[in-house]
Amino acid sequence: MPKWIVRTSGYQKLLISLFCAGVCYAATQLLHISGSTRIILCWDVFAIAMISMSWLLFFNTTAAQQHEIVKRQDDDVRVIFAIVLSSVCISLAGTVLLIVSGAESVFDQDLRTVATLAAVTTSWILLHTIFTIRYAHLYHNFDNIKTGKEGGGIDFPDAAKPDYIDFAYFSFVIGMTFQVSDVTISSKTVRRFVLLHSLISFVFNTIIVALTVNVIAGISK
């Protein structure tokens, strides 16, 4: 596993993503792209950076390693979770405003369409990615549960300890179906997060369908 991704805290991932977004803003400013389109492009870059670093950790962490990694990165997870979740919701609202506003040129309109579709996609993936991380921390009991055990609250059907990909499965299934499938929840704290996740996902998916129809209708004109 790349050692730097393990040593990188949630705050550092956030700062790296913000730096990438800042570079994008400066680059697009030189191209004289309209302000609203530039902002949504910066969000795309920010989200892609956060998703990339998170999934790099997911794919390179075993179930045996996860306990220590979660423990090391637990101090800032709640703050990062709140910041990123708020950012995802704000970005979706910004995307709606971007669609209803007019473009300054044909190039800007085409770029805006691509940026909007990318923003919708990356926001959806990032939403369930941060819930993946949150579920992993809740499972390992370093947050609100504190049972003294190595893990619990989310019971997978096999006996093996879950890794990040298992929690990603749990998170994305909720995001797509609003239910927990074959996984059992045995913690009130986790159950509340699943309820929050399901409600946000329902609203998010409804808006995504409306935005997609709007964008496709705009392209066909």
GROMACS elastic network, one bead per residue, 0.5 to 0.9 nm:
[ bonds ]
;  ai    aj funct       b0    kb
    1     4     6  0.87533   500
    1     5     6  0.80887   500
    1     6     6  0.81482   500
    1    56     6  0.89656   500
    1    57     6  0.81438   500
    1    59     6  0.88189   500
    1    60     6  0.52059   500
    1    61     6  0.70894   500
    2     5     6  0.58674   500
    2     6     6  0.72325   500
    2    56     6  0.87046   500
    2    57     6  0.85083   500
    2    60     6  0.77342   500
    3     6     6  0.53835   500
    3     7     6  0.63994   500
    3     8     6  0.87231   500
    4     7     6  0.50760   500
    4     8     6  0.59885   500
    5     8     6  0.51430   500
    5     9     6  0.82863   500
    5    53     6  0.71670   500
    5    54     6  0.86091   500
    5    56     6  0.74692   500
    5    57     6  0.62419   500
    6     9     6  0.77000   500
    6    57     6  0.70138   500
    6    61     6  0.88487   500
    6    69     6  0.68415   500
    6    72     6  0.89239   500
    6    73     6  0.87692   500
    7    69     6  0.87197   500
    7    72     6  0.85796   500
    7    73     6  0.86003   500
    8    11     6  0.81045   500
    8    12     6  0.58725   500
    8    13     6  0.65192   500
    8    73     6  0.84210   500
    9    12     6  0.51382   500
    9    13     6  0.62783   500
    9    14     6  0.86360   500
    9    72     6  0.83075   500
    9    73     6  0.58054   500
    9    74     6  0.89038   500
    9    76     6  0.77628   500
    9    77     6  0.88643   500
   10    13     6  0.51079   500
   10    14     6  0.62036   500
   10    15     6  0.86916   500
   10    73     6  0.68410   500
   10    74     6  0.86786   500
   10    75     6  0.89484   500
   10    76     6  0.62388   500
   10    77     6  0.64529   500
   10    79     6  0.89376   500
   10    80     6  0.64006   500
   11    15     6  0.61865   500
   11    16     6  0.86112   500
   11    76     6  0.69013   500
   11    77     6  0.85645   500
   11    79     6  0.88218   500
   11    80     6  0.69095   500
   12    15     6  0.50164   500
   12    16     6  0.60729   500
   12    17     6  0.84942   500
   13    16     6  0.51188   500
   13    17     6  0.61357   500
   13    18     6  0.85751   500
   13    49     6  0.82501   500
   13    50     6  0.66574   500
   13    53     6  0.72381   500
   13    54     6  0.85750   500
   14    17     6  0.51547   500
   14    18     6  0.61593   500
   14    19     6  0.86018   500
   14    46     6  0.85535   500
   14    49     6  0.88530   500
   14    50     6  0.70814   500
   14    80     6  0.76698   500
   14    84     6  0.86266   500
   15    19     6  0.60577   500
   15    20     6  0.86204   500
   16    19     6  0.50346   500
   16    20     6  0.62934   500
   16    21     6  0.86772   500
   16    46     6  0.85916   500
   16    49     6  0.77149   500
   16    50     6  0.83738   500
   17    20     6  0.51105   500
   17    21     6  0.62607   500
   17    22     6  0.86358   500
   17    45     6  0.75312   500
   17    47     6  0.74065   500
   17    48     6  0.82023   500
   17    49     6  0.52696   500
   17    50     6  0.59791   500
   18    22     6  0.61143   500
   18    23     6  0.86831   500
   18    42     6  0.87868   500
   18    45     6  0.87239   500
   18    46     6  0.60321   500
   18    49     6  0.87468   500
   19    23     6  0.62892   500
   19    24     6  0.86335   500
   19    46     6  0.82629   500
   20    23     6  0.51454   500
   20    24     6  0.62763   500
   20    25     6  0.87102   500
   20    42     6  0.80544   500
   20    45     6  0.65386   500
   20    46     6  0.63755   500
   20    49     6  0.73939   500
   21    25     6  0.61989   500
   21    26     6  0.87506   500
   21    39     6  0.89260   500
   21    41     6  0.82075   500
   21    43     6  0.67033   500
   21    44     6  0.80831   500
   21    45     6  0.55281   500
   21    46     6  0.51671   500
   21    47     6  0.88912   500
   21    49     6  0.87592   500
   22    25     6  0.50134   500
   22    26     6  0.63172   500
   22    27     6  0.86276   500
   22    42     6  0.71718   500
   22    46     6  0.88402   500
   23    26     6  0.52042   500
   23    27     6  0.61617   500
   23    28     6  0.86303   500
   23    42     6  0.84582   500
   24    27     6  0.50878   500
   24    28     6  0.60552   500
   24    29     6  0.84316   500
   24    38     6  0.82106   500
   24    41     6  0.74384   500
   24    42     6  0.57073   500
   24    45     6  0.71433   500
   25    28     6  0.53074   500
   25    29     6  0.60795   500
   25    30     6  0.88741   500
   25    38     6  0.63564   500
   25    39     6  0.71886   500
   25    41     6  0.78814   500
   25    42     6  0.59615   500
   26    29     6  0.51519   500
   26    30     6  0.67014   500
   27    30     6  0.54510   500
   27    31     6  0.69321   500
   28    31     6  0.50374   500
   28    32     6  0.66277   500
   28    33     6  0.60101   500
   28    34     6  0.88244   500
   28    38     6  0.62617   500
   28    41     6  0.84757   500
   28    42     6  0.89008   500
   29    32     6  0.52267   500
   29    33     6  0.61813   500
   29    34     6  0.82600   500
   29    35     6  0.82820   500
   29    38     6  0.74764   500
   30    33     6  0.78583   500
   32    35     6  0.86757   500
   33    36     6  0.84982   500
   33    37     6  0.67405   500
   33    38     6  0.61503   500
   33   108     6  0.67450   500
   33   111     6  0.89524   500
   34    37     6  0.55175   500
   34    38     6  0.60849   500
   34    39     6  0.87722   500
   34   103     6  0.80214   500
   34   104     6  0.72751   500
   34   108     6  0.71939   500
   35    39     6  0.62210   500
   35    40     6  0.88306   500
   36    39     6  0.52517   500
   36    40     6  0.65068   500
   36    41     6  0.87468   500
   36    94     6  0.87085   500
   36    98     6  0.66057   500
   36   112     6  0.86935   500
   37    40     6  0.52925   500
   37    41     6  0.62049   500
   37    42     6  0.86755   500
   37    98     6  0.74195   500
   37   103     6  0.87205   500
   37   108     6  0.75614   500
   37   109     6  0.88865   500
   37   111     6  0.75794   500
   37   112     6  0.56346   500
   37   115     6  0.72706   500
   37   116     6  0.85303   500
   38    41     6  0.51211   500
   38    42     6  0.62598   500
   38    43     6  0.87640   500
   38   112     6  0.87774   500
   38   115     6  0.89327   500
   39    42     6  0.50644   500
   39    43     6  0.63611   500
   39    44     6  0.87712   500
   40    44     6  0.63083   500
   40    45     6  0.88102   500
   40    91     6  0.76299   500
   40    94     6  0.77194   500
   40    95     6  0.71821   500
   40    98     6  0.82703   500
   40   112     6  0.82807   500
   40   115     6  0.64344   500
   40   116     6  0.71394   500
   40   119     6  0.68912   500
   41    45     6  0.64274   500
   41    46     6  0.86826   500
   41   112     6  0.84823   500
   41   115     6  0.57292   500
   41   116     6  0.82690   500
   41   118     6  0.84816   500
   41   119     6  0.77291   500
   42    45     6  0.51345   500
   42    46     6  0.61455   500
   42    47     6  0.85920   500
   43    47     6  0.60114   500
   43    48     6  0.84381   500
   43    91     6  0.72687   500
   43   119     6  0.70013   500
   43   122     6  0.89060   500
   43   123     6  0.88420   500
   44    47     6  0.52503   500
   44    48     6  0.60866   500
   44    49     6  0.85882   500
   44   115     6  0.72387   500
   44   116     6  0.87936   500
   44   118     6  0.64583   500
   44   119     6  0.53911   500
   44   120     6  0.89373   500
   44   122     6  0.66401   500
   44   123     6  0.81578   500
   45    48     6  0.51472   500
   45    49     6  0.61363   500
   45    50     6  0.86697   500
   46    49     6  0.52548   500
   46    50     6  0.63229   500
   46    51     6  0.86629   500
   47    50     6  0.51517   500
   47    51     6  0.60270   500
   47    52     6  0.84331   500
   47    88     6  0.87121   500
   47   119     6  0.82217   500
   47   122     6  0.59736   500
   47   123     6  0.68052   500
   47   125     6  0.86939   500
   47   126     6  0.65011   500
   48    51     6  0.51032   500
   48    52     6  0.59154   500
   48    53     6  0.85850   500
   48   122     6  0.65786   500
   48   126     6  0.81899   500
   49    52     6  0.51687   500
   49    53     6  0.62446   500
   49    54     6  0.85367   500
   50    53     6  0.54290   500
   50    54     6  0.61141   500
   50    55     6  0.86162   500
   50   126     6  0.74860   500
   51    54     6  0.51509   500
   51    55     6  0.60555   500
   51    56     6  0.84032   500
   51   122     6  0.80693   500
   51   125     6  0.75026   500
   51   126     6  0.59522   500
   51   129     6  0.70059   500
   51   130     6  0.87419   500
   52    55     6  0.53630   500
   52    56     6  0.60051   500
   52    57     6  0.86700   500
   53    56     6  0.50983   500
   53    57     6  0.64127   500
   53    58     6  0.87541   500
   54    57     6  0.52628   500
   54    58     6  0.62961   500
   54    59     6  0.89022   500
   54   129     6  0.74217   500
   54   130     6  0.84239   500
   54   133     6  0.83599   500
   55    59     6  0.60478   500
   55    60     6  0.83844   500
   55   129     6  0.80964   500
   55   164     6  0.88226   500
   55   165     6  0.89410   500
   56    59     6  0.54904   500
   56    60     6  0.62700   500
   56    61     6  0.86783   500
   57    60     6  0.52848   500
   57    61     6  0.60219   500
   57   164     6  0.83024   500
   58    61     6  0.56032   500
   58    62     6  0.83461   500
   58   163     6  0.78166   500
   58   164     6  0.50933   500
   58   165     6  0.62227   500
   58   168     6  0.85648   500
   59    62     6  0.81032   500
   59   164     6  0.75787   500
   59   165     6  0.71911   500
   61    64     6  0.81180   500
   61    65     6  0.60701   500
   61    66     6  0.62201   500
   61    69     6  0.85760   500
   61   163     6  0.71802   500
   61   164     6  0.71791   500
   62    65     6  0.52139   500
   62    66     6  0.61399   500
   62   162     6  0.86022   500
   62   163     6  0.58695   500
   62   164     6  0.78304   500
   63    66     6  0.51703   500
   63    67     6  0.73957   500
   63   160     6  0.84570   500
   63   161     6  0.58609   500
   63   162     6  0.56426   500
   63   164     6  0.74761   500
   64    67     6  0.66253   500
   64    68     6  0.82897   500
   64   161     6  0.76882   500
   64   162     6  0.88982   500
   64   163     6  0.79932   500
   65    68     6  0.59206   500
   65    69     6  0.64085   500
   65    70     6  0.87857   500
   65   163     6  0.86399   500
   66    69     6  0.50305   500
   66    70     6  0.59022   500
   66    71     6  0.83759   500
   66   136     6  0.84662   500
   66   140     6  0.89096   500
   66   162     6  0.88018   500
   66   163     6  0.66213   500
   66   164     6  0.75918   500
   67    70     6  0.53542   500
   67    71     6  0.61953   500
   67    72     6  0.87037   500
   67   136     6  0.88926   500
   67   137     6  0.87829   500
   67   140     6  0.65810   500
   67   150     6  0.73984   500
   67   151     6  0.83441   500
   68    72     6  0.60938   500
   68    73     6  0.86596   500
   69    72     6  0.51111   500
   69    73     6  0.62485   500
   69    74     6  0.84334   500
   70    73     6  0.52250   500
   70    74     6  0.57191   500
   70   133     6  0.87314   500
   70   136     6  0.73668   500
   70   137     6  0.60575   500
   70   140     6  0.74247   500
   70   142     6  0.82034   500
   71    74     6  0.52760   500
   71    75     6  0.80993   500
   71   137     6  0.79523   500
   71   140     6  0.79796   500
   71   142     6  0.68187   500
   72    75     6  0.75800   500
   73    76     6  0.66141   500
   73    77     6  0.68126   500
   74    77     6  0.52531   500
   74    78     6  0.78770   500
   74   137     6  0.69378   500
   74   142     6  0.68351   500
   74   143     6  0.76088   500
   75    78     6  0.75517   500
   75    79     6  0.86002   500
   75   142     6  0.88691   500
   75   143     6  0.88068   500
   76    79     6  0.55382   500
   76    80     6  0.61979   500
   76    81     6  0.85120   500
   77    80     6  0.51665   500
   77    81     6  0.58482   500
   77    82     6  0.85538   500
   77   133     6  0.81994   500
   77   134     6  0.73460   500
   77   137     6  0.80857   500
   78    81     6  0.50167   500
   78    82     6  0.62163   500
   78    83     6  0.86344   500
   78   134     6  0.79308   500
   78   143     6  0.84272   500
   79    82     6  0.52183   500
   79    83     6  0.61695   500
   79    84     6  0.86038   500
   80    83     6  0.50618   500
   80    84     6  0.59554   500
   80    85     6  0.82460   500
   80   130     6  0.87495   500
   81    84     6  0.54181   500
   81    85     6  0.58884   500
   81    86     6  0.84102   500
   81   130     6  0.63827   500
   81   131     6  0.78850   500
   81   133     6  0.85549   500
   81   134     6  0.72785   500
   82    85     6  0.52305   500
   82    86     6  0.60362   500
   82    87     6  0.84821   500
   83    86     6  0.52811   500
   83    87     6  0.61208   500
   83    88     6  0.87191   500
   84    88     6  0.61136   500
   84    89     6  0.86889   500
   84   126     6  0.83657   500
   84   127     6  0.80453   500
   84   130     6  0.75916   500
   85    88     6  0.51735   500
   85    89     6  0.64579   500
   85    90     6  0.87074   500
   85   126     6  0.86043   500
   85   127     6  0.65920   500
   85   130     6  0.75988   500
   85   131     6  0.88941   500
   86    89     6  0.52455   500
   86    90     6  0.61435   500
   86    91     6  0.85196   500
   87    90     6  0.50318   500
   87    91     6  0.59098   500
   87    92     6  0.85202   500
   87   123     6  0.89888   500
   88    91     6  0.51231   500
   88    92     6  0.62804   500
   88    93     6  0.87747   500
   88   123     6  0.56778   500
   88   124     6  0.81034   500
   88   126     6  0.75769   500
   88   127     6  0.66718   500
   89    92     6  0.52144   500
   89    93     6  0.64222   500
   89    94     6  0.86849   500
   89   123     6  0.82967   500
   89   127     6  0.89103   500
   89   204     6  0.83539   500
   90    93     6  0.50791   500
   90    94     6  0.61008   500
   90    95     6  0.85594   500
   91    95     6  0.60423   500
   91    96     6  0.86599   500
   91   119     6  0.76952   500
   91   120     6  0.86461   500
   91   123     6  0.75551   500
   92    96     6  0.64218   500
   92    97     6  0.88334   500
   92   119     6  0.77241   500
   92   120     6  0.69842   500
   92   123     6  0.73688   500
   92   204     6  0.82282   500
   92   207     6  0.83902   500
   92   208     6  0.86935   500
   93    96     6  0.51805   500
   93    97     6  0.64915   500
   93    98     6  0.86965   500
   94    97     6  0.50779   500
   94    98     6  0.60721   500
   94    99     6  0.86855   500
   95    99     6  0.62561   500
   95   100     6  0.88325   500
   95   116     6  0.62440   500
   95   119     6  0.73258   500
   95   120     6  0.77255   500
   95   211     6  0.85440   500
   96    99     6  0.52858   500
   96   100     6  0.65482   500
   96   101     6  0.88399   500
   96   116     6  0.87996   500
   96   207     6  0.87949   500
   96   211     6  0.71895   500
   97   100     6  0.53432   500
   97   101     6  0.62421   500
   98   101     6  0.53092   500
   98   102     6  0.79089   500
   98   103     6  0.89162   500
   98   112     6  0.79682   500
   98   116     6  0.78738   500
   99   102     6  0.75872   500
   99   112     6  0.81034   500
   99   113     6  0.81082   500
   99   116     6  0.76564   500
   99   211     6  0.81180   500
   99   214     6  0.80546   500
   99   215     6  0.75985   500
  102   109     6  0.80042   500
  103   106     6  0.74244   500
  103   107     6  0.87156   500
  103   108     6  0.59083   500
  103   109     6  0.51629   500
  103   110     6  0.89475   500
  103   112     6  0.77680   500
  104   107     6  0.83492   500
  104   108     6  0.61895   500
  104   109     6  0.72513   500
  105   108     6  0.50360   500
  105   109     6  0.60933   500
  105   110     6  0.86549   500
  106   110     6  0.62135   500
  106   111     6  0.85383   500
  107   110     6  0.52189   500
  107   111     6  0.60934   500
  107   112     6  0.83891   500
  108   111     6  0.50410   500
  108   112     6  0.58314   500
  108   113     6  0.85231   500
  109   113     6  0.62241   500
  109   114     6  0.87961   500
  110   113     6  0.51635   500
  110   114     6  0.64584   500
  110   115     6  0.86439   500
  110   219     6  0.86999   500
  111   114     6  0.52022   500
  111   115     6  0.60294   500
  111   116     6  0.84493   500
  112   116     6  0.59025   500
  112   117     6  0.85578   500
  113   116     6  0.51436   500
  113   117     6  0.62709   500
  113   118     6  0.85778   500
  113   215     6  0.68600   500
  113   218     6  0.86963   500
  113   219     6  0.81062   500
  114   117     6  0.52978   500
  114   118     6  0.61392   500
  114   119     6  0.85414   500
  115   118     6  0.50553   500
  115   119     6  0.59781   500
  115   120     6  0.86408   500
  116   120     6  0.62343   500
  116   121     6  0.86374   500
  116   211     6  0.88770   500
  116   215     6  0.82795   500
  117   120     6  0.52503   500
  117   121     6  0.62879   500
  117   122     6  0.86575   500
  117   211     6  0.86598   500
  117   212     6  0.75914   500
  117   215     6  0.79521   500
  118   121     6  0.51367   500
  118   122     6  0.59792   500
  118   123     6  0.83050   500
  119   122     6  0.52556   500
  119   123     6  0.58020   500
  119   124     6  0.83930   500
  120   123     6  0.53042   500
  120   124     6  0.62342   500
  120   125     6  0.87865   500
  120   208     6  0.67361   500
  120   211     6  0.83160   500
  120   212     6  0.86120   500
  121   124     6  0.53174   500
  121   125     6  0.63701   500
  121   126     6  0.86395   500
  121   208     6  0.87867   500
  122   125     6  0.51157   500
  122   126     6  0.59102   500
  122   127     6  0.84157   500
  123   126     6  0.50808   500
  123   127     6  0.59911   500
  123   128     6  0.88191   500
  124   127     6  0.52391   500
  124   128     6  0.67076   500
  124   129     6  0.86811   500
  124   175     6  0.86529   500
  124   201     6  0.85827   500
  124   204     6  0.77109   500
  124   205     6  0.82931   500
  124   208     6  0.87176   500
  125   128     6  0.55535   500
  125   129     6  0.60804   500
  125   130     6  0.88125   500
  125   172     6  0.85142   500
  126   130     6  0.61497   500
  126   131     6  0.85519   500
  127   130     6  0.56022   500
  127   131     6  0.65300   500
  127   132     6  0.88121   500
  127   175     6  0.86688   500
  127   201     6  0.84845   500
  128   132     6  0.60791   500
  128   133     6  0.87973   500
  128   168     6  0.75488   500
  128   171     6  0.57467   500
  128   172     6  0.57976   500
  128   174     6  0.86148   500
  128   175     6  0.65963   500
  128   197     6  0.84087   500
  128   201     6  0.86657   500
  129   133     6  0.65438   500
  129   134     6  0.87279   500
  129   168     6  0.68718   500
  129   171     6  0.75275   500
  129   172     6  0.80372   500
  130   133     6  0.51378   500
  130   134     6  0.62073   500
  130   135     6  0.86663   500
  130   171     6  0.89834   500
  131   135     6  0.60288   500
  131   136     6  0.85200   500
  131   167     6  0.86535   500
  131   168     6  0.81553   500
  131   171     6  0.62103   500
  131   172     6  0.87747   500
  131   193     6  0.86808   500
  131   197     6  0.75766   500
  132   135     6  0.52820   500
  132   136     6  0.63451   500
  132   137     6  0.88427   500
  132   164     6  0.72695   500
  132   165     6  0.84712   500
  132   166     6  0.88084   500
  132   167     6  0.53432   500
  132   169     6  0.82445   500
  132   170     6  0.75650   500
  132   171     6  0.54397   500
  132   172     6  0.80657   500
  133   136     6  0.51503   500
  133   137     6  0.63971   500
  133   138     6  0.87336   500
  133   164     6  0.76196   500
  133   167     6  0.76705   500
  133   168     6  0.81262   500
  134   137     6  0.51874   500
  134   138     6  0.61908   500
  134   139     6  0.85737   500
  134   193     6  0.88885   500
  135   139     6  0.59807   500
  135   140     6  0.86195   500
  135   154     6  0.82800   500
  135   167     6  0.65411   500
  135   168     6  0.87909   500
  135   170     6  0.86249   500
  135   171     6  0.78531   500
  135   190     6  0.74151   500
  135   193     6  0.83461   500
  136   139     6  0.51111   500
  136   140     6  0.63790   500
  136   141     6  0.88541   500
  136   162     6  0.88140   500
  136   163     6  0.81433   500
  136   164     6  0.68961   500
  136   167     6  0.63440   500
  137   140     6  0.52402   500
  137   141     6  0.64687   500
  137   142     6  0.63065   500
  137   143     6  0.67603   500
  138   141     6  0.51641   500
  138   142     6  0.66088   500
  138   143     6  0.59929   500
  138   144     6  0.71801   500
  138   145     6  0.69556   500
  138   146     6  0.89177   500
  138   151     6  0.82287   500
  138   152     6  0.80513   500
  138   153     6  0.75776   500
  138   154     6  0.86519   500
  138   189     6  0.80666   500
  138   190     6  0.68652   500
  139   142     6  0.81238   500
  139   143     6  0.89662   500
  139   145     6  0.84349   500
  139   150     6  0.81956   500
  139   151     6  0.50409   500
  139   153     6  0.57563   500
  139   154     6  0.62681   500
  139   190     6  0.81721   500
  140   143     6  0.81653   500
  140   145     6  0.86791   500
  140   146     6  0.84172   500
  140   149     6  0.76572   500
  140   150     6  0.56266   500
  140   152     6  0.65763   500
  140   153     6  0.86955   500
  141   144     6  0.68754   500
  141   145     6  0.51730   500
  141   147     6  0.64333   500
  141   148     6  0.72399   500
  141   149     6  0.71666   500
  141   150     6  0.70369   500
  141   151     6  0.60680   500
  141   152     6  0.72282   500
  141   153     6  0.85228   500
  142   145     6  0.69941   500
  142   146     6  0.58304   500
  142   147     6  0.88130   500
  142   148     6  0.88454   500
  143   146     6  0.65010   500
  144   189     6  0.71455   500
  145   148     6  0.86618   500
  145   153     6  0.84961   500
  145   187     6  0.80776   500
  145   188     6  0.89072   500
  145   189     6  0.69155   500
  145   190     6  0.87701   500
  146   149     6  0.76822   500
  147   150     6  0.84838   500
  147   151     6  0.85105   500
  147   152     6  0.85561   500
  148   151     6  0.84334   500
  149   152     6  0.72748   500
  151   154     6  0.83791   500
  151   161     6  0.85742   500
  152   155     6  0.68173   500
  152   185     6  0.89435   500
  152   186     6  0.76517   500
  152   187     6  0.78097   500
  153   184     6  0.82369   500
  153   185     6  0.57045   500
  153   188     6  0.80493   500
  153   189     6  0.81497   500
  153   190     6  0.64765   500
  153   191     6  0.86351   500
  154   183     6  0.69607   500
  154   184     6  0.59496   500
  154   186     6  0.61061   500
  154   187     6  0.72384   500
  154   190     6  0.74564   500
  155   158     6  0.85123   500
  155   159     6  0.89053   500
  155   162     6  0.89578   500
  155   183     6  0.58198   500
  155   185     6  0.61370   500
  155   186     6  0.71216   500
  156   159     6  0.73906   500
  156   160     6  0.83311   500
  156   161     6  0.83981   500
  156   162     6  0.73859   500
  156   166     6  0.82793   500
  156   182     6  0.73550   500
  156   184     6  0.65377   500
  156   185     6  0.88730   500
  157   160     6  0.87978   500
  157   182     6  0.68509   500
  157   183     6  0.64160   500
  157   184     6  0.79865   500
  158   161     6  0.82436   500
  158   162     6  0.88683   500
  159   162     6  0.87990   500
  162   165     6  0.77606   500
  162   166     6  0.55271   500
  162   167     6  0.71431   500
  163   166     6  0.53744   500
  163   167     6  0.66886   500
  163   168     6  0.88190   500
  164   167     6  0.50764   500
  164   168     6  0.60866   500
  164   169     6  0.86008   500
  165   169     6  0.61251   500
  165   170     6  0.85772   500
  166   169     6  0.50383   500
  166   170     6  0.63234   500
  166   171     6  0.86777   500
  167   171     6  0.60537   500
  167   172     6  0.85334   500
  168   172     6  0.59355   500
  168   173     6  0.82889   500
  169   172     6  0.53990   500
  169   173     6  0.59714   500
  169   174     6  0.85775   500
  170   173     6  0.54401   500
  170   174     6  0.64713   500
  170   175     6  0.88024   500
  170   180     6  0.66927   500
  170   181     6  0.80653   500
  170   182     6  0.89959   500
  170   183     6  0.72786   500
  171   174     6  0.53170   500
  171   175     6  0.62651   500
  171   176     6  0.88583   500
  171   180     6  0.83925   500
  171   194     6  0.85929   500
  171   197     6  0.83673   500
  172   176     6  0.61154   500
  172   177     6  0.84133   500
  173   176     6  0.52137   500
  173   177     6  0.57946   500
  173   178     6  0.71518   500
  173   179     6  0.69612   500
  173   180     6  0.66170   500
  173   181     6  0.71868   500
  174   177     6  0.53183   500
  174   180     6  0.57221   500
  174   181     6  0.80494   500
  174   194     6  0.76767   500
  174   197     6  0.73374   500
  174   198     6  0.61925   500
  174   201     6  0.77883   500
  175   178     6  0.57784   500
  175   179     6  0.81554   500
  175   197     6  0.72692   500
  175   198     6  0.65078   500
  175   200     6  0.85473   500
  175   201     6  0.52803   500
  175   202     6  0.77397   500
  175   205     6  0.83764   500
  176   179     6  0.82978   500
  176   198     6  0.89730   500
  176   201     6  0.75509   500
  176   202     6  0.85309   500
  176   205     6  0.81822   500
  177   180     6  0.80415   500
  177   181     6  0.85269   500
  177   198     6  0.84348   500
  177   201     6  0.89029   500
  177   202     6  0.88040   500
  178   194     6  0.87437   500
  178   195     6  0.87308   500
  178   197     6  0.81481   500
  178   199     6  0.78903   500
  178   201     6  0.71977   500
  178   202     6  0.71475   500
  179   194     6  0.85186   500
  179   198     6  0.73919   500
  180   183     6  0.57801   500
  180   184     6  0.73222   500
  180   185     6  0.82859   500
  180   194     6  0.83712   500
  181   184     6  0.82166   500
  185   188     6  0.81195   500
  185   190     6  0.69721   500
  185   191     6  0.64829   500
  186   190     6  0.77940   500
  186   191     6  0.77960   500
  187   190     6  0.53004   500
  187   191     6  0.61183   500
  187   192     6  0.87516   500
  188   192     6  0.62692   500
  188   193     6  0.87772   500
  189   192     6  0.53018   500
  189   193     6  0.65455   500
  189   194     6  0.88052   500
  190   193     6  0.50887   500
  190   194     6  0.61784   500
  190   195     6  0.86554   500
  191   194     6  0.50292   500
  191   195     6  0.62425   500
  191   196     6  0.87098   500
  192   195     6  0.50464   500
  192   196     6  0.62737   500
  192   197     6  0.85262   500
  193   196     6  0.50269   500
  193   197     6  0.59723   500
  193   198     6  0.84851   500
  194   198     6  0.59773   500
  194   199     6  0.85512   500
  195   198     6  0.51398   500
  195   199     6  0.62259   500
  195   200     6  0.86277   500
  196   199     6  0.52747   500
  196   200     6  0.61786   500
  196   201     6  0.84729   500
  197   200     6  0.52648   500
  197   201     6  0.59755   500
  197   202     6  0.85781   500
  198   201     6  0.50360   500
  198   202     6  0.61091   500
  198   203     6  0.87377   500
  199   202     6  0.52032   500
  199   203     6  0.64274   500
  199   204     6  0.85047   500
  200   203     6  0.53108   500
  200   204     6  0.59127   500
  200   205     6  0.84807   500
  201   205     6  0.58497   500
  201   206     6  0.83579   500
  202   205     6  0.52943   500
  202   206     6  0.61517   500
  202   207     6  0.86696   500
  203   206     6  0.51821   500
  203   207     6  0.62540   500
  203   208     6  0.86006   500
  204   207     6  0.52553   500
  204   208     6  0.61207   500
  204   209     6  0.87765   500
  205   209     6  0.62670   500
  205   210     6  0.87122   500
  206   209     6  0.53463   500
  206   210     6  0.64946   500
  206   211     6  0.87673   500
  207   210     6  0.50812   500
  207   211     6  0.60556   500
  207   212     6  0.84959   500
  208   211     6  0.50432   500
  208   212     6  0.59691   500
  208   213     6  0.85353   500
  209   212     6  0.51696   500
  209   213     6  0.62324   500
  209   214     6  0.85950   500
  210   213     6  0.52867   500
  210   214     6  0.62045   500
  210   215     6  0.87116   500
  211   215     6  0.60865   500
  211   216     6  0.85506   500
  212   215     6  0.51438   500
  212   216     6  0.60867   500
  212   217     6  0.84205   500
  213   216     6  0.52213   500
  213   217     6  0.60150   500
  213   218     6  0.85429   500
  214   217     6  0.51159   500
  214   218     6  0.61846   500
  214   219     6  0.87431   500
  215   218     6  0.50076   500
  215   219     6  0.62528   500
  215   220     6  0.87418   500
  216   219     6  0.50578   500
  216   220     6  0.62559   500
  216   221     6  0.88470   500
  217   220     6  0.52507   500
  217   221     6  0.65590   500
  218   221     6  0.54556   500
